[in-house]
Amino acid sequence: MKRSAKGQAMVEDTIQIQPTAFDKQDKTSIYWLGNGGAMINSQGTVILIDPLLKGFDMPLLMNEMPLDPLKSGHIDAVLITHIDNDHYSRPTCTDLKDKTDRFYAPNYVAEVMDEEGYPVSMKTIWDEFPVGQVNVQLTPALHNWQNNVKKWQYRYWKPEDYCGYYLNTPDGKIWMPGDSQLLCEQLERPVPDVILFDFADNASHITLDGAVELANAYPDSDLIAIHWGCVDAPEMSPFNGDPEKLRARIVNPDRLKVLAPGEEYILNQ
């Protein structure tokens, strides 16, 4: 495990996502984009979740982004889980706007995106909709930390302003729970083949104990570690997870996949 000069667990060097990654194919590929984002190509249907590819306001440990949004291929859908700027990246979405058929987001995020000129569809928790041959469902999340911070108390932040996404593809099931405290509903999902797994030890996220409980509720699901090792912030627990601490506590530890940003994972290979 690489570590920064300040001792923070950090990602390996970025692997650039090639133009062919957007092509039609006979498999489902997942690429971690770094931070909390992912790109999925399911037999030619391309979906991005929470892409943060430029313009972030904190220093990064990543040596480079895995994808230049201005050079991306065609995107069928961009899914946004919530308003935080490491998930709803306006600079990234602006560069992707002309390459993307449709944006999707829950409630308040969709209202903001619509006001800002993105072609967005508002969805609520448990809604289902097709993107190409992929069925997408919103799942509950609880991450309304803004209610406890005076700067953000210009509105009441509802639980339904945040979500995860459960994707049923021709090759298997992918779940991105999103930034969230652990919820009972999250322990009762149809078993996913892979979880895009935030394990931040933070009270507004899942906490390490919560991450262990969620992982062990699905002991045969692969876990792709996300939301760690990319932001140079050793003092901030949302960005400072250590995959080896998680691996030491979960059932079937070899299923934890610690990818470099841009590295391909093939679903059910």
C-alpha positions as CSV (number, residue, x, y, z in Angstrom):
1,M,0.0,0.0,0.0
2,K,1.4,3.4,-1.0
3,R,1.4,6.1,1.6
4,S,1.8,9.8,1.3
5,A,4.5,11.8,3.2
6,K,1.9,12.4,5.9
7,G,1.1,8.6,6.2
8,Q,-2.2,8.6,4.3
9,A,-3.0,5.5,2.3
10,M,-3.0,6.5,-1.3
11,V,-3.9,5.1,-4.7
12,E,-1.5,3.7,-7.2
13,D,-0.7,5.7,-10.4
14,T,-3.7,6.4,-12.6
15,I,-4.3,4.3,-15.7
16,Q,-5.8,6.3,-18.5
17,I,-9.1,5.1,-19.8
18,Q,-8.8,4.6,-23.6
19,P,-11.3,5.7,-26.2
20,T,-12.1,2.0,-26.9
21,A,-13.6,1.8,-23.4
22,F,-16.7,3.5,-24.8
23,D,-17.2,1.0,-27.6
24,K,-19.9,-1.7,-27.8
25,Q,-18.5,-4.9,-26.2
26,D,-19.7,-8.4,-25.0
27,K,-19.0,-7.7,-21.3
28,T,-19.6,-5.3,-18.5
29,S,-16.6,-3.3,-17.4
30,I,-16.3,-1.0,-14.4
31,Y,-13.7,1.7,-14.1
32,W,-13.1,3.5,-10.8
33,L,-12.7,7.2,-11.7
34,G,-11.1,8.0,-8.4
35,N,-12.9,9.7,-5.4
36,G,-16.5,8.6,-5.4
37,G,-17.0,8.1,-9.1
38,A,-17.3,5.2,-11.6
39,M,-17.7,4.5,-15.3
40,I,-19.6,1.4,-16.4
41,N,-19.8,0.1,-20.0
42,S,-22.3,-2.7,-20.1
43,Q,-22.3,-4.2,-23.6
44,G,-22.1,-0.7,-25.1
45,T,-24.3,1.1,-22.6
46,V,-22.1,3.7,-20.9
47,I,-23.0,5.1,-17.6
48,L,-21.0,7.5,-15.3
49,I,-21.8,7.8,-11.6
50,D,-20.6,10.9,-9.8
51,P,-17.8,11.8,-12.1
52,L,-15.2,14.2,-10.6
53,L,-12.7,14.7,-13.4
54,K,-11.7,18.3,-13.1
55,G,-12.0,21.5,-11.0
56,F,-12.0,20.1,-7.4
57,D,-11.2,22.6,-4.7
58,M,-8.9,20.4,-2.6
59,P,-5.3,19.1,-3.3
60,L,-5.2,15.6,-4.7
61,L,-2.9,12.6,-4.2
62,M,-3.9,11.2,-7.6
63,N,-1.1,11.9,-10.1
64,E,-3.7,12.6,-12.9
65,M,-7.4,12.0,-13.7
66,P,-8.1,8.8,-15.6
67,L,-10.3,10.5,-18.2
68,D,-10.4,13.9,-19.8
69,P,-14.1,14.8,-19.9
70,L,-13.6,16.8,-23.1
71,K,-12.2,13.7,-24.8
72,S,-14.8,11.1,-23.5
73,G,-16.9,9.0,-25.9
74,H,-20.7,9.0,-26.0
75,I,-22.3,8.6,-22.6
76,D,-25.9,7.2,-22.3
77,A,-26.4,8.5,-18.7
78,V,-24.7,10.4,-15.9
79,L,-26.1,9.5,-12.5
80,I,-25.6,11.9,-9.6
81,T,-26.1,10.8,-6.0
82,H,-26.1,14.1,-4.2
83,I,-25.1,17.8,-4.2
84,D,-21.6,17.7,-2.6
85,N,-19.0,19.0,-5.1
86,D,-16.9,15.8,-5.0
87,H,-20.0,14.1,-6.4
88,Y,-21.9,16.7,-8.4
89,S,-18.9,18.3,-10.2
90,R,-20.2,21.2,-12.2
91,P,-16.9,21.6,-14.2
92,T,-17.0,17.9,-15.1
93,C,-20.7,17.8,-16.0
94,T,-20.4,21.0,-18.1
95,D,-17.7,19.3,-20.2
96,L,-19.8,16.1,-20.5
97,K,-23.1,17.8,-21.3
98,D,-22.8,17.6,-25.1
99,K,-21.6,14.0,-24.9
100,T,-24.4,12.7,-22.6
101,D,-28.0,11.7,-23.5
102,R,-29.4,12.3,-20.1
103,F,-28.5,13.2,-16.5
104,Y,-30.4,11.7,-13.6
105,A,-30.5,12.8,-10.0
106,P,-32.7,12.7,-6.9
107,N,-35.0,15.6,-5.9
108,Y,-33.1,18.7,-4.9
109,V,-30.0,17.9,-6.9
110,A,-32.2,17.5,-10.0
111,E,-33.9,20.9,-9.3
112,V,-30.5,22.6,-9.1
113,M,-29.2,20.8,-12.2
114,D,-32.3,21.8,-14.2
115,E,-31.8,25.4,-13.1
116,E,-28.2,25.2,-14.2
117,G,-29.2,24.0,-17.7
118,Y,-28.4,20.3,-17.7
119,P,-30.8,17.8,-19.4
120,V,-31.8,16.1,-16.2
121,S,-34.6,13.8,-15.0
122,M,-35.7,13.9,-11.4
123,K,-36.1,10.6,-9.7
124,T,-37.1,9.6,-6.2
125,I,-36.0,6.8,-3.9
126,W,-37.0,3.3,-5.3
127,D,-37.8,4.7,-8.8
128,E,-36.6,2.4,-11.6
129,F,-35.8,3.5,-15.2
130,P,-34.0,1.9,-18.2
131,V,-30.7,3.2,-19.6
132,G,-30.1,1.2,-22.7
133,Q,-30.2,-2.5,-21.6
134,V,-29.4,-1.6,-18.0
135,N,-32.2,-1.2,-15.3
136,V,-31.4,1.5,-12.8
137,Q,-33.0,1.8,-9.4
138,L,-32.5,4.5,-6.7
139,T,-31.8,3.2,-3.2
140,P,-32.0,5.1,0.1
141,A,-29.0,7.0,1.5
142,L,-28.6,9.2,4.6
143,H,-26.0,11.9,4.3
144,N,-27.7,15.2,5.2
145,W,-24.8,16.5,7.2
146,Q,-25.6,20.0,6.0
147,N,-28.4,20.3,8.6
148,N,-25.7,20.5,11.3
149,V,-23.6,23.2,9.7
150,K,-24.7,26.8,9.9
151,K,-23.4,27.7,6.5
152,W,-25.7,25.2,4.8
153,Q,-28.9,25.8,6.9
154,Y,-30.5,27.9,4.2
155,R,-32.8,24.9,3.7
156,Y,-33.8,21.7,5.4
157,W,-31.8,18.8,3.7
158,K,-34.1,15.8,3.4
159,P,-32.9,12.2,3.4
160,E,-34.4,11.8,-0.1
161,D,-32.0,14.5,-1.5
162,Y,-29.4,11.7,-1.5
163,C,-29.4,8.3,-3.0
164,G,-27.5,5.2,-4.2
165,Y,-27.9,3.4,-7.5
166,Y,-28.6,-0.3,-8.1
167,L,-27.8,-1.4,-11.7
168,N,-29.1,-4.6,-13.1
169,T,-27.0,-5.3,-16.2
170,P,-27.0,-8.2,-18.6
171,D,-23.9,-9.5,-16.9
172,G,-24.8,-9.0,-13.3
173,K,-25.8,-6.6,-10.6
174,I,-23.8,-3.5,-9.5
175,W,-24.6,-1.4,-6.5
176,M,-23.3,2.1,-5.6
177,P,-24.8,2.8,-2.1
178,G,-23.5,6.4,-2.2
179,D,-22.3,8.4,0.7
180,S,-24.5,7.3,3.5
181,Q,-24.8,6.2,7.1
182,L,-25.6,2.6,7.4
183,L,-29.4,1.9,6.9
184,C,-31.4,-1.2,7.6
185,E,-32.7,-1.1,4.0
186,Q,-29.1,-1.4,2.8
187,L,-28.8,-4.8,4.5
188,E,-31.8,-6.2,2.6
189,R,-31.0,-5.7,-1.1
190,P,-31.0,-8.4,-3.7
191,V,-27.5,-9.7,-3.5
192,P,-25.2,-7.6,-5.8
193,D,-22.3,-9.1,-7.7
194,V,-20.2,-6.1,-6.9
195,I,-20.5,-3.1,-4.6
196,L,-18.8,0.2,-5.3
197,F,-17.9,0.5,-1.7
198,D,-17.4,3.7,0.4
199,F,-15.9,2.7,3.8
200,A,-15.1,6.1,5.2
201,D,-14.8,6.0,9.0
202,N,-16.9,9.1,9.5
203,A,-20.3,9.7,11.2
204,S,-21.9,11.2,8.1
205,H,-20.6,8.3,6.0
206,I,-20.9,4.6,6.8
207,T,-18.1,4.4,9.5
208,L,-15.6,1.5,9.5
209,D,-17.8,-0.6,11.7
210,G,-20.8,0.1,9.5
211,A,-18.8,-0.8,6.4
212,V,-17.8,-4.1,7.9
213,E,-21.5,-4.9,8.7
214,L,-22.6,-4.0,5.2
215,A,-19.7,-6.0,3.6
216,N,-20.5,-9.1,5.7
217,A,-24.2,-8.9,4.9
218,Y,-23.2,-9.8,1.3
219,P,-20.2,-12.1,1.9
220,D,-20.0,-13.3,-1.8
221,S,-20.2,-9.8,-3.3
222,D,-17.0,-8.2,-4.6
223,L,-16.2,-4.9,-3.2
224,I,-14.5,-2.1,-5.2
225,A,-12.9,0.3,-2.7
226,I,-13.9,3.9,-3.5
227,H,-13.8,7.3,-1.7
228,W,-10.3,6.8,-0.4
229,G,-6.6,7.7,-1.2
230,C,-7.3,10.4,-3.7
231,V,-7.6,13.7,-1.8
232,D,-4.6,15.0,0.2
233,A,-6.4,15.4,3.5
234,P,-5.0,13.0,6.2
235,E,-6.9,14.9,8.9
236,M,-10.3,14.5,7.2
237,S,-11.8,11.1,7.7
238,P,-14.2,11.2,4.7
239,F,-11.1,11.0,2.4
240,N,-8.8,9.0,4.6
241,G,-9.8,5.4,4.5
242,D,-7.3,2.5,4.5
243,P,-8.4,-0.5,2.5
244,E,-6.2,-2.8,4.6
245,K,-8.1,-1.9,7.7
246,L,-11.3,-3.0,6.0
247,R,-9.7,-6.1,4.5
248,A,-8.6,-7.3,8.0
249,R,-12.2,-7.3,9.3
250,I,-14.4,-8.7,6.5
251,V,-15.5,-12.2,5.5
252,N,-13.7,-13.4,2.4
253,P,-11.1,-10.6,2.3
254,D,-9.8,-11.4,-1.1
255,R,-13.0,-10.1,-2.6
256,L,-11.9,-6.5,-1.7
257,K,-10.6,-5.0,-5.0
258,V,-8.2,-2.1,-4.6
259,L,-8.0,-0.7,-8.0
260,A,-5.9,2.2,-9.4
261,P,-8.0,5.0,-10.8
262,G,-8.9,4.0,-14.4
263,E,-8.2,0.3,-13.9
264,E,-10.8,-2.0,-15.5
265,Y,-12.8,-4.5,-13.5
266,I,-14.8,-7.0,-15.5
267,L,-18.1,-8.0,-13.9
268,N,-18.4,-11.8,-13.3
269,Q,-15.3,-12.6,-15.2
